[in-house]
Amino acid sequence: MKLSIRPATTADLPAMMALEKHAATAAHWSAEQYEALFRASDPARVALIMQEVASFQGFVIARVVGEEWEIENIAIAGPARRRGLGARLLGELLDLARAQGATAILLEVRESNHAARALYEKWAFLESGRRPRYYEDPHEDAILYRLGFV
Ligand SMILES: CC(C)(COP(=O)(O)OP(=O)(O)OC[C@H]1O[C@@H](n2cnc3c(N)ncnc32)[C@H](O)[C@@H]1OP(=O)(O)O)[C@@H](O)C(=O)NCCC(=O)NCCS
């Protein structure tokens, strides 16, 4: 099947929100937060969509804070997981960040989110800290990861 990765548009918002709703461990955003992706904002954000023919398979959102980018969310549709799509989508974002002069990519993830942590570690992100009880419902520590380009 032919996979494509492209920048998200406002037309993708319903599919992004539906996918996120079914991804329990994804970051959960309000409709307003998604809509803000397409408003001129500071800091800027980058959102990429992964599609297989006409079918929406996942997305990643990153915030651009000067030379450091922060991954705010990544989700692959349930039935499409464990096929390498998340790794490919993350790889595309890293290429884009590097091409745009980023020096590092940061993120935080629930300690118990082993799938996401393994994905980040596969791309050589290193643990850089911990925020105790950062998440709610349920309370859990955040593990911070960083990937430096220089
Ligand atoms: C995290 C997520 C994006 C991974 O996407 P994916 O397409 O399934 O990942 P891939 O198939 O590309 O896997 C890449 C690597 O990640 C790791 N991985 C992915 N899913 C895993 C799982 N369930 N258990 C353990 N490791 C896993 C593996 O190291 C895997 O490499 P391998 O297949 O060679 O072993 C997906 O599980 C998801 O959408 N989860 C819900 C949303 C979420 O939690 N997002 C993170 C918020 S911070």
The ligand as a MOL file (V3000), in Angstrom:
LIG
                    3D

  0  0  0     0  0            999 V3000
M  V30 BEGIN CTAB
M  V30 COUNTS 48 50 0 0 0
M  V30 BEGIN ATOM
M  V30 1 C 3.2980 4.9570 20.2120 0
M  V30 2 C 2.7160 4.6820 18.8160 0
M  V30 3 C 2.6090 6.0040 18.0630 0
M  V30 4 C 3.6910 3.7360 18.0700 0
M  V30 5 O 3.2420 3.6070 16.7180 0
M  V30 6 P 3.4430 2.2530 15.8790 0
M  V30 7 O 3.1670 2.5560 14.4610 0
M  V30 8 O 2.6910 1.1610 16.4950 0
M  V30 9 O 5.0080 1.9790 16.0900 0
M  V30 10 P 5.9750 1.1560 15.1150 0
M  V30 11 O 5.2660 -0.0170 14.5370 0
M  V30 12 O 6.6070 2.1050 14.1540 0
M  V30 13 O 7.0670 0.6410 16.1380 0
M  V30 14 C 8.3510 1.2540 16.2390 0
M  V30 15 C 9.0240 0.7230 17.4910 0
M  V30 16 O 8.3320 1.1960 18.6420 0
M  V30 17 C 8.3000 0.1480 19.6250 0
M  V30 18 N 6.9080 -0.2440 19.8870 0
M  V30 19 C 5.8140 0.1690 19.2150 0
M  V30 20 N 4.7090 -0.3520 19.7880 0
M  V30 21 C 5.1240 -1.1000 20.8260 0
M  V30 22 C 4.4590 -1.8740 21.8050 0
M  V30 23 N 3.1210 -1.9930 21.8210 0
M  V30 24 N 5.1900 -2.4940 22.7530 0
M  V30 25 C 6.5450 -2.3850 22.7560 0
M  V30 26 N 7.2530 -1.6660 21.8430 0
M  V30 27 C 6.5470 -1.0360 20.8950 0
M  V30 28 C 9.1370 -0.9760 19.0810 0
M  V30 29 O 10.4780 -0.7610 19.4840 0
M  V30 30 C 8.9910 -0.7860 17.6100 0
M  V30 31 O 10.0540 -1.3150 16.8870 0
M  V30 32 P 9.9890 -2.8620 16.4000 0
M  V30 33 O 8.6630 -3.0510 15.7150 0
M  V30 34 O 11.1600 -2.9790 15.4910 0
M  V30 35 O 10.0660 -3.6870 17.6400 0
M  V30 36 C 1.3340 3.9750 18.8990 0
M  V30 37 O 1.4390 2.8760 19.7870 0
M  V30 38 C 0.1990 4.8740 19.3700 0
M  V30 39 O -0.4130 5.5650 18.5630 0
M  V30 40 N -0.0930 4.8570 20.6920 0
M  V30 41 C -1.1770 5.6740 21.2390 0
M  V30 42 C -0.8140 7.1410 21.3040 0
M  V30 43 C 0.3840 7.4090 22.2050 0
M  V30 44 O 0.5520 6.8190 23.2630 0
M  V30 45 N 1.2150 8.3690 21.7750 0
M  V30 46 C 2.3780 8.7990 22.5140 0
M  V30 47 C 2.0200 9.9920 23.3250 0
M  V30 48 S 3.5040 10.6300 24.0700 0
M  V30 END ATOM
M  V30 BEGIN BOND
M  V30 1 1 1 2
M  V30 2 1 2 3
M  V30 3 1 2 4
M  V30 4 1 2 36
M  V30 5 1 4 5
M  V30 6 1 5 6
M  V30 7 2 6 7
M  V30 8 1 6 8
M  V30 9 1 6 9
M  V30 10 1 9 10
M  V30 11 2 10 11
M  V30 12 1 10 12
M  V30 13 1 10 13
M  V30 14 1 13 14
M  V30 15 1 14 15
M  V30 16 1 15 16
M  V30 17 1 15 30
M  V30 18 1 16 17
M  V30 19 1 17 18
M  V30 20 1 17 28
M  V30 21 1 18 19
M  V30 22 1 18 27
M  V30 23 2 19 20
M  V30 24 1 20 21
M  V30 25 1 21 22
M  V30 26 2 21 27
M  V30 27 1 22 23
M  V30 28 2 22 24
M  V30 29 1 24 25
M  V30 30 2 25 26
M  V30 31 1 26 27
M  V30 32 1 28 29
M  V30 33 1 28 30
M  V30 34 1 30 31
M  V30 35 1 31 32
M  V30 36 2 32 33
M  V30 37 1 32 34
M  V30 38 1 32 35
M  V30 39 1 36 37
M  V30 40 1 36 38
M  V30 41 2 38 39
M  V30 42 1 38 40
M  V30 43 1 40 41
M  V30 44 1 41 42
M  V30 45 1 42 43
M  V30 46 2 43 44
M  V30 47 1 43 45
M  V30 48 1 45 46
M  V30 49 1 46 47
M  V30 50 1 47 48
M  V30 END BOND
M  V30 END CTAB
M  END
